[in-house]
């Protein structure tokens, strides 16, 4: 997602972590309670997607800050965001509430973490390095997807992989499969050239310097565009298939299987 510009003060971060902790516990309590009284029936796929989505988006965001630091900007480091502790990265709505609600309704899962702050002007070569900082997030998701897919193909016994229905496979095999699936979807979605997604950095690199100030003034108003895109893709399966199917098909080749029951 779009990079921020200023680090959060330490005291504000502590308050955010406390609020986030209570929100996570409250949301999980509600979900577990609803499931336990059979108000909803959680598909195993939705639960696994939720559990793999959260660490995947956090690693995505941390990678932005790590590369920015390598290029001379320590904003993320000073904000306490170069950590695998999930609390500083959790966006209450995007990382907890929305994915949990989608899992409860068996729609699947979609979400995001708090964007890691990056001060572009502090990068040694701001225009070139900001492009690389943006693209490293999807690159990490591709690396995770490929690694999990290869583990699935070469570690899961053929007899288990031959089972054509995912939820009939061993749980650990399901986690590898879904983790690869989630990360490839995250990579493709974030590479869509629509601000504030990471793919928009390619378009930004093409904008003449004299027009950048006007673009940056407009960018805060684009935050709603990814949600609108998700609504459109859910409403039009053929469009979603056109966007994601080519890459998912390649993932299936690496996995060495095509499963139903997703």
ROGULO-844167 format. One record per residue (C-alpha): residue number from 0; residue in three letters; y, z negated, x. Coordinates in nm, 3 decimals, m for minus. Each point is the difference from the previous one (the first is absolute). Example, Ala and Ser with C-alpha at 12.3 -4.5 7.8 and 13.67 -1.06 7.14 Angstrom:
# ROGULO-844167
+-----+------+---------+---------+---------+
!  nr ! rest !       Y !       Z !       X !
+-----+------+---------+---------+---------+
!   0 !  ALA !  m0.450 !  m0.780 !   1.230 !
!   1 !  SER !   0.344 !   0.066 !   0.137 !
+-----+------+---------+---------+---------+
//
This chain:
# ROGULO-844167
+-----+------+---------+---------+---------+
!  nr ! rest !       Y !       Z !       X !
+-----+------+---------+---------+---------+
!   0 !  UNK !   0.000 !   0.000 !   0.000 !
!   1 !  UNK !   0.367 !   0.017 !   0.097 !
!   2 !  UNK !   0.108 !  m0.205 !   0.296 !
!   3 !  UNK !   0.250 !  m0.280 !  m0.046 !
!   4 !  UNK !   0.288 !  m0.088 !   0.227 !
!   5 !  UNK !   0.038 !  m0.378 !   0.027 !
!   6 !  UNK !  m0.242 !  m0.284 !   0.082 !
!   7 !  UNK !  m0.041 !  m0.281 !  m0.250 !
!   8 !  UNK !   0.128 !  m0.342 !   0.121 !
!   9 !  UNK !  m0.276 !  m0.242 !   0.093 !
!  10 !  UNK !   0.087 !  m0.245 !  m0.279 !
!  11 !  UNK !  m0.006 !   0.277 !  m0.260 !
!  12 !  UNK !  m0.337 !   0.114 !   0.135 !
!  13 !  UNK !  m0.145 !  m0.349 !  m0.038 !
!  14 !  UNK !   0.120 !  m0.016 !  m0.361 !
!  15 !  UNK !  m0.144 !   0.346 !  m0.064 !
!  16 !  UNK !  m0.337 !  m0.104 !   0.146 !
!  17 !  UNK !  m0.013 !  m0.306 !  m0.226 !
!  18 !  UNK !   0.088 !   0.200 !  m0.310 !
!  19 !  UNK !  m0.252 !   0.267 !   0.099 !
!  20 !  UNK !  m0.276 !  m0.259 !   0.050 !
!  21 !  UNK !   0.052 !  m0.143 !  m0.348 !
!  22 !  UNK !   0.021 !   0.348 !  m0.151 !
!  23 !  UNK !  m0.325 !   0.110 !   0.166 !
!  24 !  UNK !  m0.179 !  m0.315 !  m0.113 !
!  25 !  UNK !   0.141 !   0.030 !  m0.352 !
!  26 !  UNK !  m0.092 !   0.367 !  m0.034 !
!  27 !  UNK !  m0.353 !  m0.053 !   0.130 !
!  28 !  UNK !  m0.044 !  m0.297 !  m0.235 !
!  29 !  UNK !   0.103 !   0.211 !  m0.299 !
!  30 !  UNK !  m0.230 !   0.288 !   0.100 !
!  31 !  UNK !  m0.299 !  m0.230 !   0.062 !
!  32 !  UNK !   0.062 !  m0.188 !  m0.326 !
!  33 !  UNK !   0.020 !   0.320 !  m0.204 !
!  34 !  UNK !  m0.318 !   0.131 !   0.160 !
!  35 !  UNK !  m0.187 !  m0.329 !  m0.044 !
!  36 !  UNK !   0.067 !  m0.015 !  m0.373 !
!  37 !  UNK !  m0.099 !   0.366 !  m0.036 !
!  38 !  UNK !   0.347 !   0.105 !  m0.115 !
!  39 !  UNK !  m0.027 !   0.277 !   0.256 !
!  40 !  UNK !  m0.285 !   0.155 !   0.188 !
!  41 !  UNK !   0.082 !   0.072 !   0.363 !
!  42 !  UNK !  m0.174 !   0.298 !   0.151 !
!  43 !  UNK !  m0.129 !  m0.072 !   0.349 !
!  44 !  UNK !   0.177 !   0.313 !   0.120 !
!  45 !  UNK !   0.339 !  m0.130 !  m0.119 !
!  46 !  UNK !  m0.054 !  m0.336 !   0.171 !
!  47 !  UNK !  m0.104 !   0.160 !   0.329 !
!  48 !  UNK !   0.294 !   0.239 !  m0.016 !
!  49 !  UNK !   0.237 !  m0.293 !  m0.046 !
!  50 !  UNK !  m0.157 !  m0.194 !   0.289 !
!  51 !  UNK !   0.019 !   0.298 !   0.238 !
!  52 !  UNK !   0.342 !   0.118 !  m0.114 !
!  53 !  UNK !   0.189 !  m0.315 !   0.101 !
!  54 !  UNK !  m0.104 !  m0.010 !   0.370 !
!  55 !  UNK !   0.037 !   0.378 !   0.023 !
!  56 !  UNK !   0.363 !   0.002 !  m0.114 !
!  57 !  UNK !   0.076 !  m0.298 !   0.226 !
!  58 !  UNK !  m0.143 !   0.176 !   0.308 !
!  59 !  UNK !   0.198 !   0.308 !  m0.104 !
!  60 !  UNK !   0.323 !  m0.198 !   0.002 !
!  61 !  UNK !  m0.071 !  m0.196 !   0.318 !
!  62 !  UNK !  m0.057 !   0.327 !   0.185 !
!  63 !  UNK !   0.357 !   0.109 !  m0.081 !
!  64 !  UNK !   0.140 !  m0.313 !   0.163 !
!  65 !  UNK !  m0.229 !   0.018 !   0.303 !
!  66 !  UNK !   0.100 !   0.358 !   0.081 !
!  67 !  UNK !   0.368 !  m0.076 !  m0.063 !
!  68 !  UNK !  m0.028 !  m0.284 !   0.253 !
!  69 !  UNK !  m0.155 !   0.240 !   0.252 !
!  70 !  UNK !   0.300 !   0.228 !  m0.053 !
!  71 !  UNK !   0.253 !  m0.279 !   0.061 !
!  72 !  UNK !   0.064 !  m0.156 !  m0.343 !
!  73 !  UNK !  m0.107 !  m0.363 !  m0.035 !
!  74 !  UNK !   0.131 !  m0.044 !  m0.358 !
!  75 !  UNK !  m0.347 !  m0.041 !  m0.147 !
!  76 !  UNK !  m0.103 !  m0.241 !   0.276 !
!  77 !  UNK !   0.305 !  m0.222 !  m0.057 !
!  78 !  UNK !  m0.069 !   0.008 !  m0.375 !
!  79 !  UNK !  m0.351 !  m0.136 !   0.060 !
!  80 !  UNK !  m0.165 !   0.315 !  m0.133 !
!  81 !  UNK !  m0.220 !   0.089 !   0.299 !
!  82 !  UNK !  m0.280 !  m0.218 !  m0.129 !
!  83 !  UNK !  m0.329 !   0.052 !  m0.182 !
!  84 !  UNK !   0.074 !  m0.306 !  m0.215 !
!  85 !  UNK !   0.030 !   0.166 !  m0.341 !
!  86 !  UNK !   0.262 !  m0.235 !  m0.147 !
!  87 !  UNK !   0.310 !   0.141 !   0.178 !
!  88 !  UNK !  m0.098 !   0.354 !  m0.107 !
!  89 !  UNK !  m0.075 !  m0.064 !  m0.366 !
!  90 !  UNK !   0.230 !   0.150 !  m0.257 !
!  91 !  UNK !  m0.064 !  m0.221 !  m0.306 !
!  92 !  UNK !  m0.010 !   0.287 !  m0.246 !
!  93 !  UNK !  m0.130 !   0.285 !   0.215 !
!  94 !  UNK !  m0.266 !  m0.189 !   0.195 !
!  95 !  UNK !  m0.124 !  m0.252 !  m0.257 !
!  96 !  UNK !   0.103 !   0.042 !  m0.362 !
!  97 !  UNK !  m0.026 !   0.379 !  m0.041 !
!  98 !  UNK !  m0.334 !   0.047 !   0.185 !
!  99 !  UNK !  m0.148 !  m0.299 !  m0.184 !
! 100 !  UNK !   0.110 !   0.132 !  m0.340 !
! 101 !  UNK !  m0.140 !   0.345 !   0.080 !
! 102 !  UNK !  m0.328 !  m0.156 !   0.113 !
! 103 !  UNK !  m0.021 !  m0.210 !  m0.318 !
! 104 !  UNK !   0.055 !   0.308 !  m0.214 !
! 105 !  UNK !  m0.258 !   0.191 !   0.210 !
! 106 !  UNK !   0.254 !   0.271 !   0.077 !
! 107 !  UNK !  m0.064 !  m0.042 !   0.372 !
! 108 !  UNK !   0.267 !  m0.134 !   0.233 !
! 109 !  UNK !   0.331 !   0.102 !   0.144 !
! 110 !  UNK !   0.252 !  m0.203 !   0.194 !
! 111 !  UNK !   0.216 !  m0.048 !   0.304 !
! 112 !  UNK !   0.110 !  m0.265 !   0.249 !
! 113 !  UNK !   0.358 !  m0.098 !   0.086 !
! 114 !  UNK !   0.142 !   0.273 !   0.226 !
! 115 !  UNK !   0.025 !  m0.119 !   0.359 !
! 116 !  UNK !   0.369 !  m0.004 !   0.105 !
! 117 !  UNK !   0.094 !   0.255 !   0.264 !
! 118 !  UNK !   0.352 !   0.051 !   0.136 !
! 119 !  UNK !  m0.001 !   0.371 !   0.076 !
! 120 !  UNK !   0.312 !  m0.017 !   0.217 !
! 121 !  UNK !  m0.182 !  m0.231 !   0.243 !
! 122 !  UNK !  m0.275 !   0.252 !   0.071 !
! 123 !  UNK !   0.040 !   0.174 !   0.333 !
! 124 !  UNK !   0.001 !   0.345 !  m0.162 !
! 125 !  UNK !   0.086 !  m0.085 !  m0.362 !
! 126 !  UNK !  m0.075 !   0.330 !  m0.172 !
! 127 !  UNK !  m0.323 !   0.080 !   0.181 !
! 128 !  UNK !  m0.133 !  m0.355 !   0.021 !
! 129 !  UNK !   0.079 !  m0.081 !  m0.365 !
! 130 !  UNK !  m0.220 !   0.295 !  m0.099 !
! 131 !  UNK !  m0.289 !  m0.134 !   0.208 !
! 132 !  UNK !   0.054 !  m0.354 !  m0.131 !
! 133 !  UNK !  m0.029 !   0.130 !  m0.356 !
! 134 !  UNK !  m0.308 !   0.213 !   0.063 !
! 135 !  UNK !  m0.196 !  m0.267 !   0.189 !
! 136 !  UNK !  m0.077 !  m0.182 !  m0.328 !
! 137 !  UNK !  m0.193 !   0.290 !  m0.155 !
! 138 !  UNK !  m0.158 !   0.065 !   0.342 !
! 139 !  UNK !  m0.139 !  m0.355 !   0.001 !
! 140 !  UNK !  m0.142 !   0.054 !  m0.349 !
! 141 !  UNK !  m0.167 !   0.323 !   0.118 !
! 142 !  UNK !  m0.147 !  m0.187 !   0.299 !
! 143 !  UNK !  m0.130 !  m0.277 !  m0.225 !
! 144 !  UNK !  m0.145 !   0.251 !  m0.247 !
! 145 !  UNK !  m0.177 !   0.192 !   0.276 !
! 146 !  UNK !  m0.135 !  m0.316 !   0.166 !
! 147 !  UNK !  m0.134 !  m0.144 !  m0.326 !
! 148 !  UNK !  m0.147 !   0.336 !  m0.103 !
! 149 !  UNK !  m0.183 !   0.034 !   0.332 !
! 150 !  UNK !  m0.129 !  m0.357 !  m0.028 !
! 151 !  UNK !  m0.126 !   0.079 !  m0.349 !
! 152 !  UNK !  m0.172 !   0.317 !   0.116 !
! 153 !  UNK !  m0.167 !  m0.137 !   0.312 !
! 154 !  UNK !  m0.056 !  m0.370 !  m0.085 !
! 155 !  UNK !  m0.102 !   0.009 !  m0.366 !
! 156 !  UNK !  m0.371 !   0.091 !  m0.021 !
! 157 !  UNK !  m0.068 !   0.343 !  m0.139 !
! 158 !  UNK !  m0.202 !  m0.148 !  m0.285 !
! 159 !  UNK !   0.306 !  m0.193 !  m0.119 !
! 160 !  UNK !   0.236 !   0.295 !   0.051 !
! 161 !  UNK !  m0.236 !   0.220 !  m0.201 !
! 162 !  UNK !   0.060 !  m0.211 !  m0.313 !
! 163 !  UNK !   0.238 !   0.225 !  m0.198 !
! 164 !  UNK !   0.174 !  m0.282 !  m0.194 !
! 165 !  UNK !   0.239 !  m0.205 !   0.213 !
! 166 !  UNK !  m0.040 !  m0.335 !  m0.177 !
! 167 !  UNK !  m0.378 !   0.014 !   0.055 !
! 168 !  UNK !   0.045 !   0.003 !   0.376 !
! 169 !  UNK !   0.019 !  m0.325 !   0.205 !
! 170 !  UNK !   0.337 !  m0.176 !  m0.027 !
! 171 !  UNK !   0.086 !   0.044 !   0.367 !
! 172 !  UNK !  m0.066 !   0.374 !  m0.026 !
! 173 !  UNK !   0.228 !   0.016 !  m0.305 !
! 174 !  UNK !   0.276 !  m0.176 !   0.195 !
! 175 !  UNK !  m0.022 !   0.252 !   0.286 !
! 176 !  UNK !   0.003 !   0.293 !  m0.242 !
! 177 !  UNK !   0.288 !  m0.130 !  m0.212 !
! 178 !  UNK !   0.199 !  m0.104 !   0.309 !
! 179 !  UNK !  m0.020 !   0.356 !   0.133 !
! 180 !  UNK !   0.089 !   0.139 !  m0.343 !
! 181 !  UNK !   0.301 !  m0.233 !  m0.045 !
! 182 !  UNK !   0.141 !   0.076 !   0.344 !
! 183 !  UNK !  m0.023 !   0.376 !  m0.037 !
! 184 !  UNK !   0.178 !  m0.023 !  m0.337 !
! 185 !  UNK !   0.271 !  m0.221 !   0.155 !
! 186 !  UNK !   0.048 !   0.246 !   0.284 !
! 187 !  UNK !   0.030 !   0.305 !  m0.226 !
! 188 !  UNK !   0.229 !  m0.177 !  m0.248 !
! 189 !  UNK !   0.235 !  m0.128 !   0.271 !
! 190 !  UNK !   0.020 !   0.344 !   0.160 !
! 191 !  UNK !   0.143 !   0.155 !  m0.318 !
! 192 !  UNK !   0.354 !   0.108 !   0.105 !
! 193 !  UNK !   0.174 !  m0.208 !  m0.264 !
! 194 !  UNK !   0.236 !  m0.283 !   0.094 !
! 195 !  UNK !  m0.059 !  m0.283 !   0.062 !
! 196 !  UNK !  m0.357 !   0.098 !   0.099 !
! 197 !  UNK !  m0.074 !   0.052 !   0.369 !
! 198 !  UNK !  m0.039 !   0.374 !  m0.041 !
! 199 !  UNK !   0.369 !   0.025 !  m0.085 !
! 200 !  UNK !   0.072 !  m0.071 !   0.369 !
! 201 !  UNK !  m0.098 !   0.361 !   0.075 !
! 202 !  UNK !   0.268 !   0.124 !  m0.240 !
! 203 !  UNK !   0.251 !  m0.251 !   0.136 !
! 204 !  UNK !  m0.056 !   0.134 !   0.350 !
! 205 !  UNK !   0.107 !   0.344 !  m0.127 !
! 206 !  UNK !   0.322 !  m0.123 !  m0.163 !
! 207 !  UNK !   0.308 !   0.079 !   0.212 !
! 208 !  UNK !   0.158 !  m0.306 !   0.160 !
! 209 !  UNK !   0.323 !   0.052 !  m0.195 !
! 210 !  UNK !  m0.190 !  m0.040 !  m0.330 !
! 211 !  UNK !  m0.202 !  m0.310 !   0.093 !
! 212 !  UNK !   0.261 !  m0.252 !  m0.114 !
! 213 !  UNK !  m0.003 !   0.144 !  m0.352 !
! 214 !  UNK !  m0.379 !   0.008 !  m0.005 !
! 215 !  UNK !  m0.025 !  m0.365 !   0.106 !
! 216 !  UNK !   0.238 !  m0.096 !  m0.282 !
! 217 !  UNK !  m0.230 !   0.167 !  m0.252 !
! 218 !  UNK !  m0.331 !  m0.127 !   0.141 !
! 219 !  UNK !   0.013 !  m0.351 !  m0.159 !
! 220 !  UNK !  m0.004 !   0.166 !  m0.341 !
! 221 !  UNK !  m0.329 !   0.178 !   0.076 !
! 222 !  UNK !  m0.214 !  m0.317 !  m0.009 !
! 223 !  UNK !  m0.118 !   0.080 !  m0.352 !
! 224 !  UNK !  m0.131 !   0.346 !   0.097 !
! 225 !  UNK !  m0.343 !  m0.112 !   0.132 !
! 226 !  UNK !  m0.070 !  m0.190 !  m0.323 !
! 227 !  UNK !   0.105 !   0.302 !  m0.204 !
! 228 !  UNK !  m0.231 !   0.215 !   0.214 !
! 229 !  UNK !  m0.293 !  m0.235 !  m0.066 !
! 230 !  UNK !   0.065 !   0.026 !  m0.375 !
! 231 !  UNK !   0.007 !   0.381 !   0.021 !
! 232 !  UNK !  m0.320 !   0.016 !   0.206 !
! 233 !  UNK !  m0.180 !  m0.233 !  m0.244 !
! 234 !  UNK !   0.118 !   0.209 !  m0.295 !
! 235 !  UNK !  m0.110 !   0.330 !   0.156 !
! 236 !  UNK !  m0.345 !  m0.026 !   0.165 !
! 237 !  UNK !   0.016 !   0.365 !   0.107 !
! 238 !  UNK !   0.316 !  m0.068 !   0.200 !
! 239 !  UNK !  m0.154 !  m0.311 !   0.157 !
! 240 !  UNK !  m0.307 !   0.205 !   0.090 !
! 241 !  UNK !   0.215 !   0.268 !   0.163 !
! 242 !  UNK !   0.175 !  m0.263 !   0.213 !
! 243 !  UNK !  m0.294 !  m0.218 !   0.103 !
! 244 !  UNK !  m0.324 !   0.198 !  m0.041 !
! 245 !  UNK !   0.022 !   0.214 !   0.318 !
! 246 !  UNK !   0.027 !  m0.307 !   0.222 !
! 247 !  UNK !  m0.251 !  m0.203 !  m0.202 !
! 248 !  UNK !  m0.247 !   0.289 !   0.032 !
! 249 !  UNK !   0.039 !  m0.010 !   0.379 !
! 250 !  UNK !  m0.055 !  m0.377 !  m0.014 !
! 251 !  UNK !  m0.324 !   0.065 !  m0.186 !
! 252 !  UNK !  m0.116 !   0.219 !   0.289 !
! 253 !  UNK !   0.063 !  m0.284 !   0.246 !
! 254 !  UNK !  m0.169 !  m0.251 !  m0.231 !
! 255 !  UNK !  m0.298 !   0.231 !  m0.029 !
! 256 !  UNK !  m0.020 !  m0.051 !  m0.376 !
! 257 !  UNK !   0.169 !   0.069 !  m0.331 !
! 258 !  UNK !  m0.032 !  m0.286 !  m0.245 !
! 259 !  UNK !   0.055 !  m0.040 !  m0.368 !
! 260 !  UNK !   0.087 !  m0.324 !  m0.172 !
! 261 !  UNK !   0.350 !  m0.029 !   0.154 !
+-----+------+---------+---------+---------+
//
